[in-house]
Amino acid sequence: MKKTLFSLALILIFCSFKTDNNTGIPSGENLIFVGSYNMSGLMTQLAQVTLSTEMVKTSKNSYLHLNCELATYAKWDKFFRIRDSYESYVDPITLKPSLYKRSIEEGGWTKKEKYAFKGNSVTSTSKRKNTPEETRTFTVGSSTLDVVTLMYKLRTLDIAKMKIGESKSFVAVFDEKQIPVTIKLIGNETVSAGNLGSKNCYKLSIGAKTDVLRGKDKNLIYLTADAKKVPILMKFSIPVGTGQLALTSASGI
């Protein structure tokens, strides 16, 4: 169960607005998804995933705060409670990350992690349950993103100009490793989008050099085929099964 729900969160993060900056990513957007996993042939709703954005100002800079929260529903907590949080503070125009934070609580196992980006250098601080805090510095490429920022970066692509089968490549840092990620346009499809009704969507395949995701064109993200490119549906295939994240509510878009 732990690997299942962690992977559910991971695929969401790998994937991803009234605009107040050049990227088209606004402050004040709130997206709520239901996370389901295929159990004995039935898609069973296990958790809620919430994505939100807000502007944060310091004495010197303004940042766009990107936040992802995952929590199992109460009836599943007694079997395996999960409360995960992923956050990134980015330049509101370029989406270049300055700070990434991750807090994991899964069935009693905990981990807190923080990445501070400075140029091509990342200083990471991590603390697992019952272990000393660890700090290290490693080098990343100039265009490397954290996994939260990567999801939003996808929404800035000019997908309308892409051809069927065309791919875009990115690099995301996760667990202090740089992971190549490829996004491929498969086509268009009409998808139910919660309170937004049915939407024509871009259908994109997600590929990553990791053992978490399995199958060719089995890990998919559907973005509305408009300027907002709101994520509507995500389907994933992992070593222990399949599942999906489906949008139920969207506001501030």
N, C-alpha and C positions, 0 to 999 in steps of 0.2 A: 504493500500500500504506500509506503514511504516513497519508493522509487516512482511509483505511478503518479502520485500527485506532484512530486517535485518536477517530474518531466512535463506534466501538464502546465505547470507554471513556466518552465523553461521554454517550451514551444511558444507560449504567448509572448514571452519577452523577446524571443528571436524574431518573432515576426516584426512592430510597432510596435472648417473651423472659422467661423468669423475670425479674421486675422488681425493681429496687432504687431506683427513682425514679418520679415521677408520670407520666412520658412512656411508660413501658413499654419503654424501650430499655435493655438491661442492659449491664453490663460483662462481658467475657469471651465474647461471641458471635463465632463464626468461620464465615463462609460462603465456599465455594469454587465458582466458576463456570467452565465452559469456554466460551470465545468462539469462535464459528464465523462464517465468511463464505461466501456463495454464490459458488463458483467453478465456472464452466461447468456450472451446474445442480446442483451437489452442495455440501452444507454441509460445509465443510472446517474442521477444528479448528485454530486458529492460536495461541491464547493462553489463559492462565489469569488470572482476575480473583479477587482475594481481598478480602473485606470483614471488618473486625474492629473490636471496641470494647474499650476499657479505661478504668478510672478513673485519673486523674492528679492528684496533690495537690501544691500549692505551699505556701509559708508562709502564704498568705492565702486561697487558694481551692481548690476541687476542680473538675475539669473532666472531662467525658466525651470521650475521644479517639476520633474516628471516622476510620478509615483505609481507603483503597482502593488496592490495588496491582495493576498490570497488567504481565504479562511474556509475551512470545512464547515458545513452546516452543523448545527447543534446536535442533531440526531446521530451524526457520525463521529462527533468528538470523543465519545466514550470508547470507540474502537481505535481511532487514530486521529488525534487533534493536530491540526496544522494552522499556524499563523505565520505567514511569510510576508516580508516586505522588501521591495526593491525600489531604490530611489536614485535619481540622478539630477545634478544641478548643472545646467548647460547654458552656453551663450544663446540668447533668444533668437539671434539672427543666423549664426552658423551651425548651431547645435553641437559645437565642440564641448565635450564634457570637462568640468573642473573637479567635480566630486561625485563619487558613486558610493552608495551605502546599501548593504544587504543584511537583513536580520532574519534568521531562520529558526523556527520552533516547530519541530516535526516529531510527534510521538515521544516527547521528553528530550530529544536531541536538539541542541542549540548551537548556533554559530552566528557571530557578528563579524562583519567585514567592511572595510572602508578603503577606497582607492582615491588618492589625491593625484590628479593629473597636472603635470607641469612640463610643457614642451613635449619631448619624446620620452619623458621619464614618468613612471608611476610609482608612488610609494604606497604600499599596501599594509594595512594593519588588520589582523584577524585574531579572533578569540573563539575557540571551541569550548564546549562544556567540560569543566574540570581539567583544562589545560592552560598553560601560561599563554599570555598574549604574544603574538609573533609579528615582527615588522621586517619588511624587506623592500628593496627597490629594484625595479626591472625596467627594461626599455621596450617601447612599443613604436609602431609606425606612426607617421604624422596624421594619418587618416583613421587610425584605430579608434573604435567606439566601445563604450560599455554596452551591455546587452539591452538595457532599457532605452538608451539613446538610439540604438540601432533600429528598434521597432518604429520609433517616430521618424527616423531618417527615411525609412521606406515610403512614408507618406508624402515626402517632398519630391519623389521621383516623378518625372513627366511620363507616366505610364502610357498615356494616350499616343505617344510617338514611338512606343516600342512595338516591335513585330512579334507575332506569335512564335514562341520558341526562343526569343531573345533573352539573354541573361544579364544580370548585374552582379558584381562581386563586391563584398565587404569583408572587413575583419573586425571581430568582436573579442574583447578580452573577458575571460570568465575563469574563475579559479586560478588566476595568475597565469593563464595560458591564452595565447592569441589563436582564435579559431576562425578559419576561412568560412564565409557564408555566401551562398549563391542563391539569388532569387530569379526565377524564370517565369515569364508570362505564358500561361497555358491557354487563356481565352477569356470569355465573358460568360457570366451566368447570373440569373435572377435568384436572389436569396432573401429569405425572411429576415427582417432586421429589427425585431422587437417593436418598440413604440414608433419606429421610423417607417414601419410598413415593409413592403417588398422593394428591394433595390437591385438595380443592375450593378453587378460587381465585376471588378477585375479578379480573375482567378490566378493566383501565383503559387508556384511550387517553391518550397524552402529546402535547400540542401546545405548541410554543414558537416565538416570533418570531425564527427563525434560519434560515439557508439550509442548515444541516447536516441537519435532519430533513425528509423529504419525504413527501407523501401524506396523505390524510385517514384517520384511524384505522388507519394502517399502523405506527405506533410504539406498542408495547404493553408493559405490565408486568402480570404476574400475581402477586398477593399472596395468601397463604393466607387463607381466609375464616374466620379465628379471631382471638383477641385478639393473637396474635403478629404477624400480617401479614408473614410472612417472604417476601421476593421469591424467586420460584421460576423464572420465565422472563421474559426480555425480548426482544422482537423489534424490529428497527429497519430503516428504509428511508432510505437516504441517496442523494445524487446519483449515486454510482458503484455502487450495488447494495444488497443486503439481507443481513442477518445476524441472529444471536441470541446471547444469553447464557443458558446453562442451568445450574441448580444441580446440582452433583454431590455435595457434602458439606456438612452443617450440624452444628455443635456449639455447646454453650453457650446453646441457645435455651430 
